[in-house]
Amino acid sequence: MHISATEIAIPCARDVIVDSSALSVELEDGRRISAPLDWYPRLASATPEERSGWRLIADGIGIHWDAIDEDVSVEGLLLGRPSGESQASFNRWLEGRKGQ
Protein backbone atom coordinates (compact mmCIF):
# COMPACT_ATOMS: atom_id res chain seq x y z
CA MET A 1 0.00 0.00 0.00
CA HIS A 2 1.31 3.41 -0.92
CA ILE A 3 0.31 6.50 1.01
CA SER A 4 1.24 9.86 -0.40
CA ALA A 5 1.82 12.85 1.80
CA THR A 6 -0.33 15.85 1.05
CA GLU A 7 0.90 19.24 2.04
CA ILE A 8 -1.82 21.48 3.35
CA ALA A 9 -1.40 25.24 3.36
CA ILE A 10 -2.52 26.84 6.61
CA PRO A 11 -4.28 30.15 5.95
CA CYS A 12 -3.34 33.17 8.03
CA ALA A 13 -5.61 35.04 10.42
CA ARG A 14 -7.08 38.38 9.39
CA ASP A 15 -9.29 39.29 12.33
CA VAL A 16 -10.03 38.05 15.83
CA ILE A 17 -13.13 38.29 18.00
CA VAL A 18 -13.15 37.12 21.61
CA ASP A 19 -16.35 37.20 23.61
CA SER A 20 -17.32 35.60 26.91
CA SER A 21 -17.79 32.15 25.36
CA ALA A 22 -15.63 31.77 22.23
CA LEU A 23 -12.51 32.71 20.32
CA SER A 24 -13.38 33.34 16.65
CA VAL A 25 -10.78 33.92 13.96
CA GLU A 26 -11.43 35.12 10.42
CA LEU A 27 -8.97 33.55 8.00
CA GLU A 28 -7.54 35.08 4.85
CA ASP A 29 -9.41 32.50 2.73
CA GLY A 30 -12.77 33.77 4.05
CA ARG A 31 -13.47 31.06 6.61
CA ARG A 32 -14.24 31.84 10.23
CA ILE A 33 -13.24 29.27 12.82
CA SER A 34 -14.04 29.33 16.49
CA ALA A 35 -13.26 27.41 19.64
CA PRO A 36 -14.78 27.48 23.11
CA LEU A 37 -13.10 30.00 25.36
CA ASP A 38 -12.70 27.24 27.95
CA TRP A 39 -9.99 25.77 25.71
CA TYR A 40 -7.83 28.79 26.63
CA PRO A 41 -7.97 29.31 30.41
CA ARG A 42 -5.97 32.57 30.33
CA LEU A 43 -8.40 34.06 27.82
CA ALA A 44 -11.35 32.76 29.82
CA SER A 45 -9.93 34.44 32.96
CA ALA A 46 -9.03 37.70 31.22
CA THR A 47 -11.03 40.89 31.35
CA PRO A 48 -12.86 42.03 28.20
CA GLU A 49 -10.20 44.73 27.78
CA GLU A 50 -7.40 42.16 27.98
CA ARG A 51 -9.20 39.91 25.48
CA SER A 52 -9.49 42.77 23.00
CA GLY A 53 -5.73 43.48 23.23
CA TRP A 54 -4.64 40.92 20.63
CA ARG A 55 -2.19 41.27 17.76
CA LEU A 56 -1.34 39.02 14.84
CA ILE A 57 2.13 37.49 14.97
CA ALA A 58 4.31 36.04 12.19
CA ASP A 59 2.14 37.54 9.43
CA GLY A 60 -1.02 35.99 10.87
CA ILE A 61 0.03 32.42 11.66
CA GLY A 62 -0.72 33.17 15.29
CA ILE A 63 -2.37 35.57 17.71
CA HIS A 64 -0.75 37.03 20.82
CA TRP A 65 -2.24 38.79 23.85
CA ASP A 66 0.45 40.85 25.60
CA ALA A 67 -1.53 41.51 28.80
CA ILE A 68 -2.02 37.81 29.55
CA ASP A 69 1.02 36.38 27.73
CA GLU A 70 -1.11 34.02 25.61
CA ASP A 71 -0.39 32.72 22.11
CA VAL A 72 -2.78 30.79 19.87
CA SER A 73 -1.80 29.40 16.47
CA VAL A 74 -4.15 29.16 13.50
CA GLU A 75 -2.86 25.63 12.92
CA GLY A 76 -3.78 24.66 16.48
CA LEU A 77 -7.27 26.06 16.03
CA LEU A 78 -7.75 24.20 12.74
CA LEU A 79 -6.54 20.96 14.35
CA GLY A 80 -8.83 21.42 17.36
CA ARG A 81 -6.01 21.70 19.89
CA PRO A 82 -6.85 23.43 23.17
CA SER A 83 -4.20 25.21 25.22
CA GLY A 84 -1.28 23.01 26.16
CA GLU A 85 -0.56 24.92 29.36
CA SER A 86 -0.35 22.73 32.44
CA GLN A 87 -2.70 23.28 35.36
CA ALA A 88 0.29 24.11 37.58
CA SER A 89 1.49 26.81 35.18
CA PHE A 90 -2.01 28.27 34.90
CA ASN A 91 -2.39 28.30 38.70
CA ARG A 92 0.94 30.17 39.06
CA TRP A 93 -0.26 32.69 36.46
CA LEU A 94 -3.55 33.17 38.35
CA GLU A 95 -1.66 33.70 41.63
CA GLY A 96 0.50 36.34 39.94
CA ARG A 97 -2.62 38.22 38.82
CA LYS A 98 -3.90 38.53 42.39
CA GLY A 99 -1.21 41.09 43.16
CA GLN A 100 -2.17 43.31 40.22
N, CA, C and O atoms as a GROMACS GRO file, in nm:
protein
  400
    1MET      N    1   0.084  -0.117   0.000
    1MET     CA    2   0.000   0.000   0.000
    1MET      C    3   0.089   0.123   0.000
    1MET      O    4   0.187   0.132   0.075
    2HIS      N    5   0.054   0.216  -0.083
    2HIS     CA    6   0.131   0.341  -0.092
    2HIS      C    7   0.044   0.457  -0.042
    2HIS      O    8  -0.070   0.476  -0.084
    3ILE      N    9   0.102   0.532   0.049
    3ILE     CA   10   0.032   0.650   0.101
    3ILE      C   11   0.114   0.771   0.064
    3ILE      O   12   0.233   0.779   0.096
    4SER      N   13   0.051   0.865  -0.003
    4SER     CA   14   0.124   0.986  -0.040
    4SER      C   15   0.095   1.096   0.061
    4SER      O   16  -0.016   1.109   0.113
    5ALA      N   17   0.197   1.172   0.087
    5ALA     CA   18   0.182   1.285   0.180
    5ALA      C   19   0.123   1.403   0.104
    5ALA      O   20   0.164   1.433  -0.008
    6THR      N   21   0.029   1.467   0.164
    6THR     CA   22  -0.033   1.585   0.106
    6THR      C   23   0.003   1.704   0.192
    6THR      O   24  -0.018   1.703   0.314
    7GLU      N   25   0.056   1.803   0.129
    7GLU     CA   26   0.090   1.924   0.204
    7GLU      C   27  -0.031   2.016   0.204
    7GLU      O   28  -0.090   2.044   0.100
    8ILE      N   29  -0.066   2.061   0.320
    8ILE     CA   30  -0.182   2.148   0.335
    8ILE      C   31  -0.134   2.286   0.376
    8ILE      O   32  -0.059   2.301   0.473
    9ALA      N   33  -0.177   2.386   0.302
    9ALA     CA   34  -0.140   2.524   0.336
    9ALA      C   35  -0.233   2.573   0.448
    9ALA      O   36  -0.355   2.560   0.439
   10ILE      N   37  -0.174   2.627   0.550
   10ILE     CA   38  -0.252   2.684   0.661
   10ILE      C   39  -0.275   2.831   0.632
   10ILE      O   40  -0.179   2.907   0.620
   11PRO      N   41  -0.402   2.873   0.621
   11PRO     CA   42  -0.428   3.014   0.595
   11PRO      C   43  -0.394   3.099   0.717
   11PRO      O   44  -0.394   3.050   0.830
   12CYS      N   45  -0.367   3.224   0.695
   12CYS     CA   46  -0.334   3.316   0.803
   12CYS      C   47  -0.461   3.383   0.857
   12CYS      O   48  -0.563   3.389   0.789
   13ALA      N   49  -0.451   3.431   0.979
   13ALA     CA   50  -0.561   3.504   1.042
   13ALA      C   51  -0.566   3.646   0.989
   13ALA      O   52  -0.463   3.706   0.959
   14ARG      N   53  -0.688   3.698   0.978
   14ARG     CA   54  -0.708   3.838   0.939
   14ARG      C   55  -0.771   3.920   1.050
   14ARG      O   56  -0.742   4.038   1.065
   15ASP      N   57  -0.858   3.856   1.128
   15ASP     CA   58  -0.929   3.929   1.233
   15ASP      C   59  -0.961   3.831   1.346
   15ASP      O   60  -0.969   3.710   1.324
   16VAL      N   61  -0.979   3.886   1.464
   16VAL     CA   62  -1.003   3.805   1.583
   16VAL      C   63  -1.116   3.868   1.664
   16VAL      O   64  -1.121   3.990   1.682
   17ILE      N   65  -1.206   3.785   1.711
   17ILE     CA   66  -1.313   3.829   1.800
   17ILE      C   67  -1.313   3.734   1.919
   17ILE      O   68  -1.317   3.612   1.903
   18VAL      N   69  -1.308   3.791   2.039
   18VAL     CA   70  -1.316   3.712   2.161
   18VAL      C   71  -1.431   3.766   2.244
   18VAL      O   72  -1.433   3.883   2.280
   19ASP      N   73  -1.527   3.678   2.272
   19ASP     CA   74  -1.635   3.720   2.361
   19ASP      C   75  -1.631   3.632   2.486
   19ASP      O   76  -1.532   3.562   2.509
   20SER      N   77  -1.735   3.633   2.563
   20SER     CA   78  -1.732   3.560   2.691
   20SER      C   79  -1.740   3.409   2.675
   20SER      O   80  -1.723   3.336   2.773
   21SER      N   81  -1.766   3.360   2.553
   21SER     CA   82  -1.779   3.215   2.536
   21SER      C   83  -1.691   3.154   2.427
   21SER      O   84  -1.671   3.033   2.426
   22ALA      N   85  -1.638   3.236   2.335
   22ALA     CA   86  -1.563   3.177   2.222
   22ALA      C   87  -1.454   3.270   2.171
   22ALA      O   88  -1.458   3.392   2.186
   23LEU      N   89  -1.355   3.204   2.109
   23LEU     CA   90  -1.251   3.271   2.032
   23LEU      C   91  -1.284   3.243   1.886
   23LEU      O   92  -1.288   3.127   1.845
   24SER      N   93  -1.307   3.348   1.807
   24SER     CA   94  -1.338   3.334   1.665
   24SER      C   95  -1.231   3.405   1.584
   24SER      O   96  -1.192   3.517   1.616
   25VAL      N   97  -1.185   3.338   1.479
   25VAL     CA   98  -1.078   3.392   1.396
   25VAL      C   99  -1.123   3.389   1.250
   25VAL      O  100  -1.162   3.284   1.198
   26GLU      N  101  -1.116   3.504   1.185
   26GLU     CA  102  -1.144   3.512   1.042
   26GLU      C  103  -1.013   3.486   0.968
   26GLU      O  104  -0.911   3.550   0.996
   27LEU      N  105  -1.016   3.392   0.875
   27LEU     CA  106  -0.897   3.355   0.800
   27LEU      C  107  -0.892   3.427   0.666
   27LEU      O  108  -0.994   3.474   0.616
   28GLU      N  109  -0.773   3.436   0.611
   28GLU     CA  110  -0.754   3.508   0.485
   28GLU      C  111  -0.830   3.444   0.369
   28GLU      O  112  -0.855   3.511   0.268
   29ASP      N  113  -0.867   3.316   0.381
   29ASP     CA  114  -0.941   3.250   0.273
   29ASP      C  115  -1.092   3.266   0.288
   29ASP      O  116  -1.169   3.207   0.212
   30GLY      N  117  -1.135   3.347   0.387
   30GLY     CA  118  -1.277   3.376   0.405
   30GLY      C  119  -1.348   3.293   0.509
   30GLY      O  120  -1.460   3.324   0.547
   31ARG      N  121  -1.284   3.187   0.557
   31ARG     CA  122  -1.347   3.106   0.661
   31ARG      C  123  -1.337   3.176   0.796
   31ARG      O  124  -1.248   3.258   0.819
   32ARG      N  125  -1.430   3.140   0.884
   32ARG     CA  126  -1.424   3.184   1.023
   32ARG      C  127  -1.427   3.057   1.108
   32ARG      O  128  -1.518   2.975   1.094
   33ILE      N  129  -1.328   3.043   1.194
   33ILE     CA  130  -1.324   2.927   1.282
   33ILE      C  131  -1.336   2.976   1.426
   33ILE      O  132  -1.295   3.088   1.459
   34SER      N  133  -1.392   2.893   1.509
   34SER     CA  134  -1.404   2.933   1.649
   34SER      C  135  -1.383   2.812   1.739
   34SER      O  136  -1.397   2.697   1.698
   35ALA      N  137  -1.349   2.843   1.862
   35ALA     CA  138  -1.326   2.741   1.964
   35ALA      C  139  -1.383   2.794   2.095
   35ALA      O  140  -1.388   2.915   2.116
   36PRO      N  141  -1.427   2.705   2.181
   36PRO     CA  142  -1.478   2.748   2.311
   36PRO      C  143  -1.369   2.819   2.391
   36PRO      O  144  -1.253   2.777   2.391
   37LEU      N  145  -1.407   2.925   2.457
   37LEU     CA  146  -1.310   3.000   2.536
   37LEU      C  147  -1.249   2.914   2.647
   37LEU      O  148  -1.136   2.939   2.690
   38ASP      N  149  -1.322   2.814   2.692
   38ASP     CA  150  -1.270   2.724   2.795
   38ASP      C  151  -1.145   2.649   2.750
   38ASP      O  152  -1.070   2.599   2.835
   39TRP      N  153  -1.121   2.641   2.621
   39TRP     CA  154  -0.999   2.577   2.571
   39TRP      C  155  -0.875   2.659   2.606
   39TRP      O  156  -0.764   2.606   2.606
   40TYR      N  157  -0.893   2.787   2.636
   40TYR     CA  158  -0.783   2.879   2.663
   40TYR      C  159  -0.807   2.946   2.798
   40TYR      O  160  -0.863   3.056   2.804
   41PRO      N  161  -0.766   2.881   2.907
   41PRO     CA  162  -0.797   2.932   3.041
   41PRO      C  163  -0.753   3.076   3.067
   41PRO      O  164  -0.822   3.150   3.138
   42ARG      N  165  -0.640   3.117   3.011
   42ARG     CA  166  -0.597   3.257   3.033
   42ARG      C  167  -0.696   3.353   2.968
   42ARG      O  168  -0.731   3.456   3.026
   43LEU      N  169  -0.740   3.321   2.847
   43LEU     CA  170  -0.840   3.406   2.782
   43LEU      C  171  -0.971   3.405   2.859
   43LEU      O  172  -1.036   3.509   2.874
   44ALA      N  173  -1.010   3.288   2.907
   44ALA     CA  174  -1.135   3.276   2.982
   44ALA      C  175  -1.129   3.358   3.111
   44ALA      O  176  -1.232   3.409   3.157
   45SER      N  177  -1.011   3.370   3.170
   45SER     CA  178  -0.993   3.444   3.296
   45SER      C  179  -0.964   3.592   3.275
   45SER      O  180  -0.965   3.670   3.370
   46ALA      N  181  -0.939   3.631   3.152
   46ALA     CA  182  -0.903   3.770   3.122
   46ALA      C  183  -1.024   3.862   3.124
   46ALA      O  184  -1.138   3.819   3.110
   47THR      N  185  -0.996   3.989   3.143
   47THR     CA  186  -1.103   4.089   3.135
   47THR      C  187  -1.137   4.113   2.987
   47THR      O  188  -1.057   4.079   2.899
   48PRO      N  189  -1.254   4.170   2.960
   48PRO     CA  190  -1.286   4.203   2.820
   48PRO      C  191  -1.180   4.294   2.755
   48PRO      O  192  -1.151   4.279   2.636
   49GLU      N  193  -1.124   4.385   2.832
   49GLU     CA  194  -1.020   4.473   2.778
   49GLU      C  195  -0.895   4.394   2.741
   49GLU      O  196  -0.836   4.417   2.636
   50GLU      N  197  -0.856   4.300   2.827
   50GLU     CA  198  -0.740   4.216   2.798
   50GLU      C  199  -0.766   4.128   2.675
   50GLU      O  200  -0.676   4.109   2.592
   51ARG      N  201  -0.886   4.075   2.664
   51ARG     CA  202  -0.920   3.991   2.548
   51ARG      C  203  -0.916   4.069   2.418
   51ARG      O  204  -0.883   4.013   2.313
   52SER      N  205  -0.948   4.196   2.424
   52SER     CA  206  -0.949   4.277   2.300
   52SER      C  207  -0.809   4.325   2.262
   52SER      O  208  -0.791   4.382   2.155
   53GLY      N  209  -0.710   4.302   2.348
   53GLY     CA  210  -0.574   4.348   2.323
   53GLY      C  211  -0.489   4.248   2.248
   53GLY      O  212  -0.376   4.222   2.288
   54TRP      N  213  -0.538   4.192   2.141
   54TRP     CA  214  -0.464   4.092   2.063
   54TRP      C  215  -0.388   4.159   1.950
   54TRP      O  216  -0.416   4.273   1.911
   55ARG      N  217  -0.289   4.084   1.898
   55ARG     CA  218  -0.219   4.127   1.776
   55ARG      C  219  -0.179   4.001   1.700
   55ARG      O  220  -0.151   3.897   1.758
   56LEU      N  221  -0.178   4.014   1.568
   56LEU     CA  222  -0.134   3.902   1.485
   56LEU      C  223   0.017   3.892   1.491
   56LEU      O  224   0.087   3.994   1.493
   57ILE      N  225   0.068   3.771   1.496
   57ILE     CA  226   0.213   3.749   1.497
   57ILE      C  227   0.252   3.663   1.376
   57ILE      O  228   0.172   3.584   1.326
   58ALA      N  229   0.376   3.682   1.332
   58ALA     CA  230   0.431   3.604   1.220
   58ALA      C  231   0.338   3.610   1.098
   58ALA      O  232   0.304   3.508   1.039
   59ASP      N  233   0.300   3.732   1.061
   59ASP     CA  234   0.214   3.754   0.943
   59ASP      C  235   0.081   3.681   0.951
   59ASP      O  236   0.024   3.645   0.848
   60GLY      N  237   0.031   3.658   1.071
   60GLY     CA  238  -0.102   3.599   1.087
   60GLY      C  239  -0.105   3.450   1.112
   60GLY      O  240  -0.213   3.391   1.111
   61ILE      N  241   0.010   3.386   1.134
   61ILE     CA  242   0.003   3.242   1.166
   61ILE      C  243  -0.034   3.220   1.312
   61ILE      O  244  -0.061   3.107   1.354
   62GLY      N  245  -0.034   3.327   1.389
   62GLY     CA  246  -0.072   3.317   1.529
   62GLY      C  247  -0.126   3.448   1.582
   62GLY      O  248  -0.121   3.552   1.515
   63ILE      N  249  -0.180   3.441   1.702
   63ILE     CA  250  -0.237   3.557   1.771
   63ILE      C  251  -0.172   3.563   1.909
   63ILE      O  252  -0.154   3.461   1.975
   64HIS      N  253  -0.138   3.685   1.951
   64HIS     CA  254  -0.075   3.703   2.082
   64HIS      C  255  -0.151   3.809   2.161
   64HIS      O  256  -0.196   3.910   2.106
   65TRP      N  257  -0.165   3.784   2.291
   65TRP     CA  258  -0.224   3.879   2.385
   65TRP      C  259  -0.114   3.917   2.484
   65TRP      O  260  -0.076   3.836   2.568
   66ASP      N  261  -0.064   4.040   2.473
   66ASP     CA  262   0.044   4.085   2.560
   66ASP      C  263   0.005   4.083   2.708
   66ASP      O  264   0.082   4.037   2.792
   67ALA      N  265  -0.114   4.133   2.740
   67ALA     CA  266  -0.153   4.151   2.880
   67ALA      C  267  -0.162   4.020   2.957
   67ALA      O  268  -0.147   4.018   3.079
   68ILE      N  269  -0.188   3.910   2.886
   68ILE     CA  270  -0.202   3.781   2.955
   68ILE      C  271  -0.098   3.679   2.909
   68ILE      O  272  -0.101   3.563   2.951
   69ASP      N  273  -0.007   3.722   2.824
   69ASP     CA  274   0.102   3.638   2.773
   69ASP      C  275   0.048   3.506   2.716
   69ASP      O  276   0.091   3.397   2.755
   70GLU      N  277  -0.047   3.519   2.624
   70GLU     CA  278  -0.111   3.402   2.561
   70GLU      C  279  -0.085   3.404   2.411
   70GLU      O  280  -0.091   3.510   2.348
   71ASP      N  281  -0.056   3.289   2.355
   71ASP     CA  282  -0.038   3.272   2.211
   71ASP      C  283  -0.130   3.159   2.163
   71ASP      O  284  -0.140   3.055   2.228
   72VAL      N  285  -0.195   3.181   2.049
   72VAL     CA  286  -0.278   3.079   1.987
   72VAL      C  287  -0.240   3.074   1.840
   72VAL      O  288  -0.232   3.178   1.775
   73SER      N  289  -0.215   2.954   1.789
   73SER     CA  290  -0.180   2.940   1.647
   73SER      C  291  -0.304   2.905   1.565
   73SER      O  292  -0.395   2.838   1.614
   74VAL      N  293  -0.306   2.952   1.441
   74VAL     CA  294  -0.415   2.916   1.350
   74VAL      C  295  -0.414   2.764   1.328
   74VAL      O  296  -0.519   2.701   1.325
   75GLU      N  297  -0.296   2.708   1.312
   75GLU     CA  298  -0.286   2.563   1.292
   75GLU      C  299  -0.348   2.487   1.409
   75GLU      O  300  -0.421   2.390   1.388
   76GLY      N  301  -0.320   2.530   1.531
   76GLY     CA  302  -0.378   2.466   1.648
   76GLY      C  303  -0.529   2.475   1.650
   76GLY      O  304  -0.598   2.378   1.684
   77LEU      N  305  -0.582   2.591   1.611
   77LEU     CA  306  -0.727   2.606   1.603
   77LEU      C  307  -0.786   2.511   1.499
   77LEU      O  308  -0.885   2.443   1.526
   78LEU      N  309  -0.724   2.507   1.381
   78LEU     CA  310  -0.775   2.420   1.274
   78LEU      C  311  -0.769   2.272   1.313
   78LEU      O  312  -0.854   2.194   1.272
   79LEU      N  313  -0.669   2.234   1.392
   79LEU     CA  314  -0.654   2.096   1.435
   79LEU      C  315  -0.735   2.063   1.561
   79LEU      O  316  -0.737   1.948   1.606
   80GLY      N  317  -0.801   2.164   1.617
   80GLY     CA  318  -0.883   2.142   1.736
   80GLY      C  319  -0.803   2.119   1.862
   80GLY      O  320  -0.844   2.043   1.949
   81ARG      N  321  -0.687   2.186   1.872
   81ARG     CA  322  -0.601   2.170   1.989
   81ARG      C  323  -0.629   2.280   2.093
   81ARG      O  324  -0.611   2.398   2.064
   82PRO      N  325  -0.672   2.243   2.211
   82PRO     CA  326  -0.685   2.343   2.317
   82PRO      C  327  -0.547   2.383   2.370
   82PRO      O  328  -0.445   2.328   2.328
   83SER      N  329  -0.545   2.476   2.461
   83SER     CA  330  -0.420   2.521   2.522
   83SER      C  331  -0.342   2.402   2.579
   83SER      O  332  -0.400   2.310   2.636
   84GLY      N  333  -0.212   2.407   2.561
   84GLY     CA  334  -0.128   2.301   2.616
   84GLY      C  335  -0.069   2.337   2.752
   84GLY      O  336   0.014   2.263   2.804
   85GLU      N  337  -0.111   2.449   2.808
   85GLU     CA  338  -0.056   2.492   2.936
   85GLU      C  339  -0.098   2.397   3.047
   85GLU      O  340  -0.214   2.356   3.055
   86SER      N  341  -0.004   2.362   3.132
   86SER     CA  342  -0.035   2.273   3.244
   86SER      C  343  -0.118   2.347   3.348
   86SER      O  344  -0.118   2.470   3.356
   87GLN      N  345  -0.190   2.270   3.429
   87GLN     CA  346  -0.270   2.328   3.536
   87GLN      C  347  -0.181   2.401   3.636
   87GLN      O  348  -0.220   2.506   3.688
   88ALA      N  349  -0.063   2.347   3.664
   88ALA     CA  350   0.029   2.411   3.758
   88ALA      C  351   0.074   2.547   3.706
   88ALA      O  352   0.079   2.644   3.781
   89SER      N  353   0.107   2.554   3.578
   89SER     CA  354   0.149   2.681   3.518
   89SER      C  355   0.035   2.782   3.521
   89SER      O  356   0.056   2.898   3.554
   90PHE      N  357  -0.085   2.738   3.487
   90PHE     CA  358  -0.201   2.827   3.490
   90PHE      C  359  -0.227   2.877   3.632
   90PHE      O  360  -0.256   2.995   3.651
   91ASN      N  361  -0.217   2.788   3.730
   91ASN     CA  362  -0.239   2.830   3.870
   91ASN      C  363  -0.136   2.934   3.914
   91ASN      O  364  -0.172   3.029   3.984
   92ARG      N  365  -0.009   2.917   3.873
   92ARG     CA  366   0.094   3.017   3.906
   92ARG      C  367   0.060   3.151   3.841
   92ARG      O  368   0.076   3.256   3.902
   93TRP      N  369   0.012   3.146   3.717
   93TRP     CA  370  -0.026   3.269   3.646
   93TRP      C  371  -0.141   3.338   3.719
   93TRP      O  372  -0.140   3.460   3.737
   94LEU      N  373  -0.241   3.259   3.762
   94LEU     CA  374  -0.355   3.317   3.835
   94LEU      C  375  -0.308   3.381   3.966
   94LEU      O  376  -0.353   3.490   4.001
   95GLU      N  377  -0.219   3.315   4.037
   95GLU     CA  378  -0.166   3.370   4.163
   95GLU      C  379  -0.095   3.502   4.138
   95GLU      O  380  -0.109   3.596   4.217
   96GLY      N  381  -0.020   3.511   4.030
   96GLY     CA  382   0.050   3.634   3.994
   96GLY      C  383  -0.044   3.748   3.964
   96GLY      O  384  -0.008   3.864   3.984
   97ARG      N  385  -0.163   3.718   3.915
   97ARG     CA  386  -0.262   3.822   3.882
   97ARG      C  387  -0.326   3.880   4.008
   97ARG      O  388  -0.376   3.993   4.005
   98LYS      N  389  -0.326   3.805   4.116
   98LYS     CA  390  -0.390   3.853   4.239
   98LYS      C  391  -0.323   3.979   4.292
   98LYS      O  392  -0.388   4.063   4.354
   99GLY      N  393  -0.194   3.992   4.268
   99GLY     CA  394  -0.121   4.109   4.316
   99GLY      C  395  -0.137   4.232   4.227
   99GLY      O  396  -0.087   4.340   4.261
  100GLN      N  397  -0.203   4.217   4.116
  100GLN     CA  398  -0.217   4.331   4.022
  100GLN      C  399  -0.336   4.416   4.054
  100GLN      O  400  -0.361   4.515   3.985
   0.00000   0.00000   0.00000
